[in-house]
């Protein structure tokens, strides 16, 4: 089907649904605490028959821990869309998320003087 163009306008709607809208079921947001860019995702099972192809691909990619931002890159989808798909998979128990934790007590910052020296050295570059 050819798309007609109006003067100075983009393509006219051809009636085909937007793929990402369909993939997410029209949703545009996830739970605030669900996933961030560096959350590691791990598959907890094999794909089920009739599962959407995007879910299957995520389960295959996450056989080893993979960050959300990496998944977005491999799937060639926006991070927001990937997060929605991951929420679906997490709700069904097919993936688990490993959120990066805060630094422990043993992970102390260097002394303040050292940080100032590093900052000054960087500014001189």
Residue, then its C-alpha position, 0 to 999 in steps of 0.5 A: x500500500x502506498x502512503x499519500x503525502x499532503x503538502x509539507x506533511x508526513x505520511x498519511x495514516x495507513x491504518x496499520x497499528x503502531x507496533x510498540x503500541x500493540x506490543x505493550x497493549x497500549x500501556x505507557x508506564x510501569x510501576x515506579x520501582x520495577x526496573x531501572x537501567x542497570x537492573x539485572x534480569x534473569x530468566x526463570x523458565x522457558x518460553x511457553x507456547x503462544x507467548x509473544x515473540x518479544x517475551x520469548x526473545x527476552x527469556x532467551x537473552x536473559x539465560x545469563x544476567x543482563x541489564x535492562x539497558x542491554x536488553x533494550x539495545x539487543x531488542x532495538x526497542x525503547x527502554x520504556x517498552x522493554x520495562x513494560x514487557x519485563x513487568x509482564x514477565x516478572x508478574x508471571x514469574x518468568x524473570x527475576x530482577x536483581x537490583x543493584x544494592x547500596x554500597x556496604x559499610x566496607x565500601x567507604x569513600x576516599x578521604x575528602x582531601x584525596x577527592x579534592x586533589x582528583x577533582x583539581x587534577x581533572x579540571x587541569x586536563 
